[in-house]
Amino acid sequence: MTPINERINATQRNQSCFFASIPVIGVALAFPLSLKTLKFFIMQAEIFTLCDAATMAGGKLNILGSFDTIGAHTFPCNHPLCAVACKLRFDVGEEGRHWIEMHFCDPDMRPVLKPIRQDFEIRIPGNQSQSHIHIWQHLGFHLERPGDYYFELKVDGETKSRIPLYVVQAQSR
């Protein structure tokens, strides 16, 4: 067995390491890469939604009434209650401490609410990806005027998703 084949067999036994191959003038060079030192895998935001309510039970995220538009007859106005739910997916190599942050901005990208930050840890015991669910419950927020507002999700300081909240002038009956 060649040394490269021995390394490939060892890699198949140890999922935390893999080999990269780079062609150099007709010769392939193989070298080990540790998943812990590479930022190869990218966390995915599977769900990020504004809704009437959200709960988590038995590892399941339950979402009620996902929406993106609010109508008001007069401005400024207050929205009484809502939730923002997110489900993140982490892969092998992304274990460890992370932080999540949610921002809510007005049409001029000024904060409507103070950013909310939460630290958490991801553990991946085998070679299957893991999810992290987070729910923010909001007991009212103030909307100054109609326009396109935004909820922004950041993980470890990097924007991963942005969803709109369209605030419109409702028609009188």
SULFENVEN-V856267 format. One record per pair of residues at least 4 apart in sequence whose ideal C-beta (glycine too) atoms are under 8 Angstrom apart, sorted by the first residue. I is the first residue (numbers start at 1). J is the second residue. D is the distance in whole Angstrom. If there is no record, write none. Layout:
I|J|D + I|J|D
This chain:
1|5|5 + 1|6|5 + 1|9|8 + 2|6|7 + 3|7|6 + 4|8|6 + 4|19|8 + 4|30|5 + 5|9|6 + 6|10|6 + 7|11|6 + 7|19|6 + 7|30|7 + 7|32|7 + 8|12|7 + 8|19|7 + 9|13|7 + 10|14|6 + 10|17|8 + 11|17|6 + 11|18|6 + 11|19|6 + 11|32|8 + 15|92|7 + 15|127|5 + 16|34|7 + 16|35|6 + 16|36|7 + 16|92|7 + 16|93|8 + 17|32|6 + 17|33|7 + 17|34|6 + 17|35|7 + 18|32|8 + 18|33|6 + 18|35|7 + 19|30|5 + 19|31|7 + 19|32|6 + 19|33|7 + 20|30|7 + 20|31|6 + 20|33|5 + 21|28|5 + 21|29|7 + 21|30|5 + 22|28|7 + 22|29|5 + 23|27|7 + 23|28|6 + 24|28|8 + 24|29|6 + 33|37|7 + 33|38|6 + 33|40|8 + 34|38|7 + 35|40|7 + 35|41|7 + 35|92|6 + 35|93|3 + 36|93|6 + 36|95|8 + 38|93|7 + 40|93|6 + 41|90|8 + 41|91|4 + 41|92|7 + 41|93|5 + 41|94|5 + 43|88|6 + 43|89|7 + 43|90|5 + 43|91|8 + 43|94|6 + 43|98|8 + 43|155|6 + 43|160|7 + 44|88|7 + 44|89|4 + 45|86|6 + 45|87|8 + 45|88|6 + 45|89|8 + 45|153|6 + 45|155|8 + 45|160|5 + 45|161|4 + 46|87|5 + 46|88|7 + 46|89|5 + 46|131|7 + 47|61|7 + 47|63|8 + 47|85|6 + 47|86|6 + 47|87|4 + 48|84|8 + 48|85|8 + 48|86|5 + 48|151|8 + 48|153|5 + 48|160|8 + 48|161|4 + 48|163|6 + 49|63|6 + 49|66|5 + 49|84|7 + 49|85|6 + 49|86|8 + 49|163|7 + 50|66|7 + 50|67|6 + 50|68|7 + 50|82|6 + 50|83|8 + 50|84|6 + 50|151|6 + 50|163|6 + 50|165|6 + 51|63|5 + 51|64|6 + 51|65|5 + 51|66|5 + 51|67|7 + 51|82|7 + 51|83|5 + 51|84|8 + 51|85|6 + 52|64|5 + 52|65|3 + 52|67|7 + 52|81|8 + 52|82|6 + 52|83|7 + 53|63|8 + 53|64|4 + 53|65|7 + 53|81|8 + 53|83|5 + 54|61|7 + 54|62|6 + 54|63|5 + 54|64|7 + 54|83|4 + 54|84|8 + 54|85|4 + 54|135|5 + 54|137|8 + 55|61|8 + 55|62|5 + 55|135|7 + 56|60|7 + 56|61|6 + 56|62|7 + 56|133|5 + 56|135|6 + 57|62|6 + 61|85|6 + 61|87|5 + 61|133|5 + 61|135|8 + 63|85|5 + 68|163|7 + 68|164|6 + 68|165|6 + 68|166|6 + 69|165|8 + 69|166|4 + 69|167|8 + 69|168|6 + 70|79|6 + 70|143|7 + 70|165|7 + 70|166|7 + 70|167|5 + 70|168|7 + 71|167|8 + 71|168|5 + 71|169|7 + 71|170|4 + 72|77|4 + 72|143|7 + 72|146|8 + 72|167|7 + 72|168|8 + 72|169|7 + 72|170|6 + 73|169|8 + 73|170|5 + 73|172|7 + 75|143|7 + 75|144|7 + 75|145|5 + 75|146|6 + 75|169|7 + 76|142|6 + 76|143|6 + 76|144|5 + 76|145|7 + 77|142|8 + 77|143|5 + 78|140|5 + 78|141|7 + 78|142|6 + 78|143|7 + 79|140|6 + 79|141|6 + 79|143|6 + 80|139|8 + 80|140|5 + 81|137|8 + 81|138|7 + 81|139|6 + 81|140|7 + 82|138|5 + 83|135|6 + 83|136|6 + 83|137|5 + 83|138|7 + 84|102|6 + 84|135|7 + 84|136|5 + 84|138|7 + 84|151|6 + 85|133|8 + 85|134|8 + 85|135|5 + 85|136|8 + 86|100|8 + 86|102|8 + 86|133|7 + 86|134|5 + 86|135|8 + 86|153|6 + 86|161|8 + 87|131|6 + 87|132|7 + 87|133|5 + 88|100|7 + 88|131|6 + 88|132|5 + 88|133|8 + 88|134|8 + 88|155|7 + 88|160|8 + 89|129|5 + 89|130|8 + 89|131|5 + 90|94|4 + 90|95|8 + 90|98|8 + 90|122|5 + 90|124|7 + 90|129|6 + 90|130|5 + 90|131|7 + 90|132|7 + 91|124|8 + 91|129|5 + 92|124|6 + 92|127|5 + 92|129|7 + 94|98|8 + 94|122|6 + 94|124|7 + 95|122|5 + 95|123|6 + 95|124|5 + 96|121|7 + 96|122|6 + 97|119|7 + 97|120|8 + 97|121|5 + 98|119|7 + 98|120|6 + 98|121|7 + 98|122|6 + 98|132|8 + 98|155|6 + 98|156|6 + 99|117|6 + 99|118|7 + 99|119|5 + 99|120|7 + 99|155|7 + 99|156|6 + 99|157|8 + 100|117|7 + 100|118|5 + 100|120|7 + 100|132|8 + 100|134|6 + 100|153|7 + 100|154|7 + 100|155|5 + 101|115|5 + 101|116|7 + 101|117|5 + 101|118|8 + 101|153|8 + 101|154|4 + 101|155|8 + 101|157|8 + 102|115|7 + 102|116|5 + 102|136|6 + 102|151|6 + 102|152|7 + 102|153|6 + 102|154|8 + 103|111|7 + 103|113|8 + 103|115|5 + 103|150|8 + 103|151|7 + 103|152|4 + 103|154|7 + 104|111|7 + 104|112|5 + 104|113|4 + 104|141|7 + 104|149|7 + 104|150|7 + 104|151|5 + 104|152|8 + 105|109|5 + 105|110|6 + 105|111|6 + 105|112|6 + 105|149|7 + 105|150|5 + 105|152|7 + 106|110|5 + 106|111|8 + 106|112|5 + 106|144|7 + 106|147|7 + 106|149|6 + 107|145|8 + 107|147|3 + 107|148|5 + 107|149|6 + 109|150|7 + 111|115|7 + 112|141|6 + 112|142|7 + 112|143|7 + 112|149|7 + 113|138|7 + 113|141|6 + 116|136|6 + 118|134|6 + 120|132|6 + 120|134|8 + 122|130|6 + 122|132|6 + 123|130|7 + 124|128|7 + 124|129|7 + 124|130|5 + 143|149|7 + 143|167|5 + 145|167|8 + 146|167|5 + 146|168|6 + 146|169|5 + 147|167|6 + 148|164|6 + 148|165|8 + 148|166|6 + 148|167|8 + 149|164|7 + 149|165|4 + 149|166|8 + 149|167|6 + 150|162|5 + 150|163|7 + 150|164|6 + 150|165|7 + 151|162|7 + 151|163|5 + 151|165|7 + 152|159|6 + 152|161|7 + 152|162|5 + 153|159|7 + 153|160|5 + 153|161|4 + 153|162|7 + 154|158|6 + 154|159|5 + 154|160|7 + 155|160|5
